[in-house]
Amino acid sequence: MPATQNAANPFFGNIRQNMDLIGGVGQMPIKHPASMTQSFEEELPDWLQAASNAKNNGKLVADKFLHIEKREQKRMQEALSGKVVYGTPTAEGQPAKSIQIAGIEKGSKNRYNSIWPYEHSRVKLQGVDSSGCDYVNANHIQPSMSNKRYIATQGPLPATFNDFWNVVWQQDVRVIVMLTAEQEGGQLKAHNYWSNRQYGHLHLNELGERKASLEPSKIHKHREQWRPPLGQRRSTNPPKSAFFTKEATVTPQSNDQPFVTVRKFTLSNDEEPFARMREITQLQYSHWPDFGAPAHPTHLLGLIEQCDAVCRQVNGGSPSCPDPPNTRPVLVHCSAGCGRTGTFCTVDSVLDMLKRQRQTRNVRQSTPMELDPLSPNSKPQGSPMVVDGNDKTRKNSASSTEDKNSTANNVSKAASQESNWITREDIDLIEKTVEDFRLQRLSMVQSLRQFALCYESVLEWLVEQYPKSA
């Protein structure tokens, strides 16, 4: 039972875990990829070996999620009583910052009455006068071990359409990931927020729509078939109709074939007439049920790969390299903006972290005297598998000259600052990332099924990287 002072708060009953944790979180085995071999399993990072061990039957993962849920329940109870803090005290002895819930009173701007943004990480509308409202149900999200940046938000309501597009413009968003259908099981999960042409002072023009496959083999084939001319790779240049050619379009042969709907827009600002119009890409994946998981982890991986491909057109980069610093945020939403949104962001971030670990290992092999010694918890450099999006080689394979040149300047700094995790294999990157995200937005990764999906997706991705001859 809650403490007396918390029970007096009328919103205390809205804390999700008060009901969800009555019977625990349950338990489910972590599904292994069909092509997973014993030799592959032996080369997994220690944390992933332990989490995916079939003998464990998913208990370790369930226990991790239960602890995450209990910690958030405690944070919410204390936040609603004004007690909770986040961060660590400063060297000068200053206390850590307090967590506050924002927007409880903004009923017309919240899709649900139990999902509110934290004050310290919420996205604020800019240029609002003292009598206006800067509130939007959205949070800035960034993992501590990756340069990935996100804005996690709810599915916009008609009353917040203008606010939504203002966030897109003000935060320089170029990619929107929508992880829900508008209707699901007869319930309204999200509104169509892109069919009008005018949203306040912002003008939205739809350029076209297509369906793109989420099958990895078809994504790779399409990438080889269609590459935009150099002048069109910058997002400020509107694409030409070649983007929507027959080769780029996938017509599903059955309802089981996974696909994502890709919409292209230009966005211009009437209040900034000399600013270039911006190209915005929306990726809508409609086949992910609320609180559940896609039919197969490869569908989520395909969606992440499609998102990365669009981001690389905007920011540059290589599929095998982690995100560079100061990239534009990707705006991600489902219905509430926490369960499916958190799962997408977690898997995307952890894959980026694994790439960063690979980079560090490769540079250590080429210039071992320039970097710190390996952590005692790390494996020998010749044994674990490499994660490489192109060559599918082992960790003891030399990195390409291009990768070395592009990363050598950053790796030394990263190794010194992040050696606590980047050379270790005992830190559960999924658990750590979900903990990070839960401190920035409520209920990121909302169910045990979604938490297990994170592990299954990372396993599936690593299998794709593993040499087929092994």
N, C-alpha and C positions, 0 to 999 in steps of 0.2 A: 504494500500500500504506500502511496506517496506521503511525503512529510506534510504536516498540517499547513505550513505556509505555502507549499506548492499547490495543494489541493484547492486552496482558495482562489487560485488563478483560473478564470473561466476557460482558458485555452489549454490547461493542463491535460484535459481529456483528449485533446487532439494529437498528443504525442503518439506517433504510430506504434512505437515499441511497447507502449503500455498494454496493448492487446496482442501484438505480434509475438511477444516473448513469453507469454503465459505458458505455452507448451514447448518452449525452446524454439529452435530454428529447423529442427529435423536433421536429416542426413541423407546424402545421395552420393553414389560412386562417381568418380571423375571418369568420364568416357575417354578411352584412348583412341587415337587415329587408327584406322584399319591397317595402315602400312607400318605401324610402329613396331620396331624390332628390338630384340634384347640389346644389341650393340648400340642402337640409338638411345635406349633408355639409360644405359650406363654412362653416356656422355652428356646427359642433361645436367644443368646446374643442380647443386645439392638441394636447394629449396624446392625445385620443381620435381625432382625425384621423390622427395618425401611426400609432397602434396598429392602426387599422382600414383603413388604406390597402390597397386590393386589390393594388397592384403589389408591396407588401411580402410578400404571401402568408403573413402570420403570423409571419415571422421575428423581427420586433422583439419581439412578445409572447413567443415561445419563448425568446429571449435573456434577457428580463427574468425569466422563470420559472426558467431555468437558474441565473442568478445568485442568486435567492432560495434555491433548493435547495442550492447550494454553500455559501452562508453558513450555512444551518441544519446542513448536514453538519459544517462546521467547529465550530459552536457545540456540537453534540452530542459530537464527539470530545473537545473541551476540557472540556465539562461532566462527562463520565465520567472525566476525569482531574483534575477539580477546578480548572480554570484559567479558564474563561470568565467574563466580566463583562458586565453590561448597564448601560445608562444612561450618564451622563457624570460625570466628577469634579466635586465641589462646588467652590464658590469658595474654600473654605478648604483646598483641595488634597486632600480626602479621596478615596480611590479609589472607582471605580464599584462597584456591588453585584455580587456573584458569582451566577451562575446555578447552581442545584442541581436535580438530578432527584429527585423525591419518589416514594415508593411502589414502588420496584423490588422490595422484599422483600414487598410486599402482594399476593402472587400470587392469592389467592382473591378479592380486590377489584378486580382488573384483568381486563377482558375480553380484552385482547391483551397479549402480553409485549414489545411494542415501543412502546407509547403510554403514557407516564407524564406526570403534570402537573409543571410547574415549581414549585419550592417557593415562590418569591416571589409567585406569582399564584394558588396553589391555593386552593380553597374548603375551609375547615376547619369541621368539625362543632363546634357550640357546646355548652357545658355538659358537656364530657367531663372526668372526673376524671383524676388523674395516672396511674392504672393503665389507663385506657381508650385508645381509638384515635379520633383526630379525622380520619382519612384518608378521602377520597372522591376518585375519579378525575374531577376537575372543576376548571376554572379560571375565574376572573373575567376577562372580556374586555371591553375598551373601546377603541374607536379614538381616536386622539389628536385627530382633527378633527371629532368628533361627540359628542353627548350620549348616543348609543345605549349601552346596557349589556346584556351577555349573561352567561350562565353556560354554558360549553361543556362537555359531559360525554359519557361513553360511554353506550350503552344499558345500563340497570341490569341487574345480575345478581340472581338470587334472593337471594344472600347480602347484597346491598346495597339491596334494596327499601326497607327502613326508613330507611337512610341517605339515599336519594334523596328520600323525602318529608320527611325532616327538613330537607334543604337547601331544599326548596320552602317549608316553613314559616319557617325561620329567615331566609332571604334575601327573604322576602315576594314570592315569585314568584307571578304570577297567570296567566301564559301559558307553556305548554310547546309547543315545536315539535318534532315527531318526524319525521325525514326518511328513514325506512326502513320496509320491511315486516318483520314478524317472521321470515319465511322468504324467502330469495332464492336461486334456483337450487339448491334442496335443502339450503342451508346456513342454520343459525340465525344471524340477524343481531341480533335483539333479543328480549327476553322481554316478556310481558305483565305490566306492573307496576301495573296499575290495577284488576284484577278483584276483588281482595280488599277487604274493608271496613275491616280493621284493620291498621295498620302500626305496631307498637309502641304508643306512646301517641297516635298520630294516627288519626283516624277519617275514612275517605273514603267519600263517598256519591255514586254516579253519578246525575245528573239526567236524562240523555238523550244521544242520539247522532243525528247527521244527516250527510248528505253535502252539501257546498257546492261549487258550480262554481268552477273556476279560470279560466273565460273572462272577460276583463275586462268585456265588455258585460253579462254576467249578474250579476257582482259589483255593478256600478253600479246595475242595475235592482233588485236585492234591497235595496241600501242605501236606495233611495227607498221601497220597499214596506214595509220593517220598520225602525222606529226604536223602541227601548225607551222606556217612560215614564221621565220624569226621575228618579223615585225608584229605578228599577232600574239606572241607569247606574253607580252606585257598586258596586264589586265585593263589598262586604260584604253586599249584599242579594241573596239567592238569586233567580235568575230564575224567572219563572212559566212555565207550560207554553207560553205564546204563542211562546216562542223556537223551539219545535220544531213550529210549524204547517206546514201543507202548503206555503205559499209559501216557507218557509225551506228546504225539502228539495228536493234535486236527485236525480232518478233517472237515472243515466247510461243513455243510449240505446244506447251501444256501449262497448266496452272502451277505445276511443280518446279518449273524452270525459274531459278532465282534471277531477279532483275532489279535494277534501281531506275527510277524515273529521273532524268537529268533535264533541268530547265535552265535556260540562259536568259538573263535580263541585263538591261542597262539601267543604271540609277543616276539621276541628275538632281541637282539641288537648285531650286529657283532663287534661293537666297545667296547662292554663290555662283553667279552666272559665268564667271571666268574659270571655274573649276571644271576639270575634265569629267565627263560622264564615266562611271565606273561599271565594269562588267562583273556581274554577280552570278554565281552558279549555285543552284539549289539541287541537292541530291535527296530524293525522297525514297525511303525504303519502307514499304507499307505492310510487310509480311512478318513483322516482329510483334507478337502479342504482348500486351501490357503485363508486367510482372513475370513474363516468361522469357523464352529464348527463340532465336531463329531455328529453322528446321535443321540446320547443320552449321557448325562453327565456320566452315569455309565461306558461308554466305556473309557473315560478319567480316571475315578477312577480305573478301572481295569488295565489300563496301568501303573498308578502310583503304584498300588499294586504289579504288576509284577516287576517293577523297584526296589521297596523297598525290595522285596524278594531276588533279586539278590544282592543288596547292603548289606543285612543282612548276606548273605553267606560270603561276603568279610570282613565286618566290625563287625559282631555280632550285638546283640540287639534284641529287642522284637517288634512285630507289634504295641503294644499299647504304646510304649515309644518313645519320641522324639529322634532325632539324637544326639549322643554324640559329644563333641568338636573334632576338628581336623580330621574329616572324609575325605576320598578322594573325590575329586570333581566328579560329574557326568557330562559328556560332552553331551550337548543337541543341536540338530540342526534341522532345517526344511529346507527351501530353502534360505531365507535371514537371518535366525537366530534371529528373533525378535518377530513376531506375535504368531505363534503356540508355538515357543520355550518359549516366555515369559509367555504364558498362562499355559503351563505345569509347569514351575518353580513356578509360583504364586500359583497355587492350591496345589502343593506338599508342598510348604513352609507354606502356611496358615494351612494346616492340621497338620503340625508339630507344629505350634504355638498353635493350639487348644489343642494338647496333652500336651504341656508345661504348659498351663493354668490349665489343669486337674491335672497334677502332683502337682503343687503348691497348689491347693485347697485341695488335699488329704493330703499333708504333713501339711498344716495349721490346718486341722481338728485333726490330730494326735498329733501335737506339737504346739498348738496355741501361747504359751507364748514365744517361741523362735524366732518368726518371727514378722515382722512389722504388724501393724494393716491394715485392709482392706482399700482400697481406698474408698472414699465416693461415687464414681461412680460405685462400684461393687454391685452385687446383694447379698442377704443373701445366705449363703453357702448351705442351704438345698433346694433351689428352682431350680437352673438351671440344665440342663441335663449334664451328664458326656459324654465324648467321649472316648470310650474304645473299642479297636478293637477286644477283645475276649469275654468279659462278657456281654456287652450291658447293663450296669447298670446305675443308676442315679448318679448325683454328690454326693448325700449324702450317697452313698455306700462306704464302707471302701475299700481302695486300698489293693492289695495283699501284702503279706509280702515281696515277691520278688521285687515288684515295690518300696516299701518303702526302702528296703536295697540298691537298685541300684541307687536311686535318692536322698536320704536324704542328702548326702554330697554336692550335687550341688544346691539343691533347695534354701537353705538359702542364698547363694551368689546370685543366680538368682533373688530371691525375693527382695533383697536389691538394686540390680543394675537395675532391670527392673520393679519395682513396678509401674512405670508410665504407663505400659500397661498390665502387666501380670495378675493383679487383677481387671482390668477394663473391662467393656463391652460396653463402648461408643466409643472406638477407632475402626474404620473400618480397619480390618486387611488386607483386599484385597486392598483397596485404598492405604493404607500405603505401602504395599509391592510393588505394581506397581510403586508408586512414587520412592521407593528405587531403583528398577530395572532400571527405566528410567534415573537415575543418573549414571548408570554403563554401559548401552548399549542403543542405540537408539531404540525407538518404541517398547519396550518390552510390549506385549499385544497391538496389532496394530489396532484393530477395536472394536466398541461398542459391536458387537456380541461376540467377544472373551472375553471382559470385563464382559458381562452378564453371559457368560458361567462359569466364575470363581465363581460367586455367586450361580448359579444353581448347580454346582458341589459340593460346600461346603454344600449346603442344602441337596443334595442327600446323601452325606457322613454322615451327622448328622442323617438323617432318618435311615440309616443302623445301627447306633449305638443305636438308641432309642429302649427301651424294647417293644417287640411286644404286651405285655399285657397291655401297658399303654393306 
